[in-house]
């Protein structure tokens, strides 16, 4: 039985080897590629058979092959145009509304500054997350890096509360616990924050690192790999290393 594919545009289901959706015409790249390769194979076979045909038949076959190559060329051009369009849609970022950004900064930066000075971190984090989700110009605020780490620390606390409640975490959350543990103790904080911000973030980070050091055990080689990567990548750990570590950790725990 042929494998079925669901069209991402019209949700129609059809044979995944078809070159396009029979309902809306959306190109199916897997099927289109197979069809293209099949046509090329037919061309190769036809070329091999030309030697045994009379001259008149050869001219006729060559003419047919020319048409086929033109069709194949058109298909390739169309596919290239489609891929270019999809790439553009995936990476295109519309220009920012600079006036709206300016007005938002004028209205919200003073509020965020006041919350920071007061140490009202719950409110500050909530305001920061909302602004981040709305794609506001946070990158120009002087305490952007502090709030980024603060938000991470809150997120880690929420994950640990799930662990304490006896909930089983997904592999992704386990990897996050390892990732941020290394980030919090690496060079990121020292390189991105001033002395006042470092003192303010300490209680949040140290509370999490206490769990980090008691929960995980790393070999000297693993520690060296994490440290080297962070030193070379602006304090960011390697997520692949975190993934490999969790795979090993889960495997070892299954044996116990």
N, C-alpha and C positions, 0 to 999 in steps of 0.2 A: 504494500500500500504506500502510495507516495506521501511524503511528509508534507504537512499542511503549514502554511504561513499566514499570519494575520497581517493585513495591510495596515500600516501605521496611520494612514489618512482616512480610509473609509471603513476600516475594521472588517472588511470582507476576507474570507478565508479561501485560499487557493493553493495549488501545487507550487511548492517553493522553487521548482525548477523552471517555472514560467518566467519569461523576460520582463513581464509587467503585470500589474494587477488587472484582471479581466473586467473589473467593475468600474475602476476610476482611471486606469491607465498609468498609475504611479510605477516608476521603474523599480524592478527587483534586481539589485546588482548581482546577486549570486546567480540567478537565472540568466540574466543578460550576459554575464561573463561566460557561462556554460554554453550558451547559444553561439556566442562569438567564437569560442574555441572549437566548437563543433563545425562551424562554417569553415574555419581555417583548415581543419582536418579534411573536410570535403574538397577544399581547393587543392590541398597537397595530393590527395588521391586522384583528382581529375588531371593534375599535371602529369602524374605518373602514367596515366592511361593515354595521354596524347600521342605518345610515340607509336601506338598501334593503330591510329586512325588515319584515314585518307586525308589528303591535303585540304579538301573542301570542308571536311568535318572538323579538322584542326582549326581552321579559321573561325568556324562557327563556335567551337568550344572556347577559343581565345576571346571572342567577342562577349560570350556569356560571362567569362571570368572577369573581364574588365568591368562589366556592370556590377558583378558581385563585390569587387574591390571598392568600387565607388560607394556601394551601400554600406560596406563595412567601415569605410572612411567616415561616412556621415554618422554612423552609430557612434564611432569613437569621439567625434566632435561633440555630439549631443551629450555623451556621458561625461566628457571633460567639462562641458558647460554646466551640467547638473552638479558635479562635484565642486566646481568653483563656486556655484551659487550656495550650496550647502555649507561650504567652508566660510563663505562671507557671512551667512546668517548665524553661524555658530560663534564667530569671533568679532562680529561687528558690534561696536559700542557707540550708541548715538552720542553726539556732542552734549556735554553737560550744560545745564541752564545756569550760567555763571551768576546771573542776577539772583536767581532763587537760592543758589549756594551762599551768596553773600548775605542775603536776608536771613537765612537760617543760622549762619554763624553769628550774626549780630544779635539774634534773639536767644540763642541757646548756649553759646560759649560762656557767657557770664553766669548762667544758671549752673552749668557743669562745673565751672571754677568754684562757685560757692559751695556746692555739694562736696567737692574734693577737699576744700579747706576745712569744712565742718566734719569731715570723716563720715559723711552719710553715704556709705558705700552701697547699701542695698538700693537706695534710690538712684545713685549714680550708675550702678550697673544696669538697672532697668532702663534708664534713659539712654545709656550707651547702646544697649542691645537693640532698642527700638530704632535708634538712629542708624545703626549698622544695617538692619534689615531694610530700612528705607533708602539706603545708599546715600546717606548724608555725608558732607565733607568733613569727616572726623580726622582725616590724616593731617589736617593743619592745626588741630588742637594740641596744645603742648603736653597734655597728659594722655595722649592717645595710646601710647605703648603701655602705660601703667594700667589703663582701663582694659586693654586687651588681655594682659596677664591676670588682672582681677576677674575678668569674665571667665577665663580658663580655670582659675582656682575655684570659682563657684560651681562651674560645670563638673570638675573633679569631685567636689564635695557631694554633689547630687548623685554621682555614680557610686561613691563609697557608701552613701546612705542606702542605696539599693542592695549593696553587698551585705551591709549590716542587717538589712531586713530579710536576708536569706534568699534574695532573688538571684537567679543564674544570669550572668552577664553574657552578652554576645561576644564573639571574638573581637569585633570592632571596638567595643568598650574596653576590653582588656588591653588592646593595643594602645588605646588612648591613655590609659593609666600609665603604661610604660613610657609612652611618648612624652607626656607632660612632666613626668618625674624627671626625665633627663633634661628637658627644656628648662625646668625650674632651677636645677642645680648647675646648669651650664653657663656659658658666657653671655647668653641673651640678655638677662636682667641687668648685668653690670654694664653692658655696652649700649643699652637702649634707655636707661633710666638715670635720673640724677640722684644725689644722695638722699634727698627728702622722700622721693618716690620709693627708693629701695627700703628705707625704714618703714614706710607705710605698708608695703606689700609683704614684708617679712612674716607677720603672723599668719597670713593666708597661705603662703608658700611653705613655711615650716610645718604647719599642721598637716599639710598633704605629704611632705617629704618624709615625715615620721612614719607614715603608713607605707610609703614607697620603699624605704630601706628595710622595713620589717617584712614586707610581702614578697619581694623579689630577691633572688640571688644571682649575681652575674659572675662569670669567670673573668679572669684578668684579661683574656683576649677580647671578650665581649665589651668590657669596660673601655679598653683601648680603642676598639672600633667605633663605639658611640662617641667617645671624646674626640677622636680624630675627625670624624665627620662633622661634629658641631663646630670645631675650630675652623674648619674650612668652609662652612655654610652659614655664617652669621648667627650661630647659636641655635640653629634648628636641627633637631635630631633626624635621623634617617628612618622614615616610616617602614621601609622594607626590613631594616634590622629589627624593629619592634615586632613586625609580623613574624619574622623567623624565630625570634625569642619566644613569642607566645605559642607557636607551633611546638617548639621543643618543650616548653613548660607544660603544655597540656598532655603531650605524649608521656612525659615523666610522671605526671600525676595519675595517668591511667594505669601505670604499672604498680603504683602504690596500693 
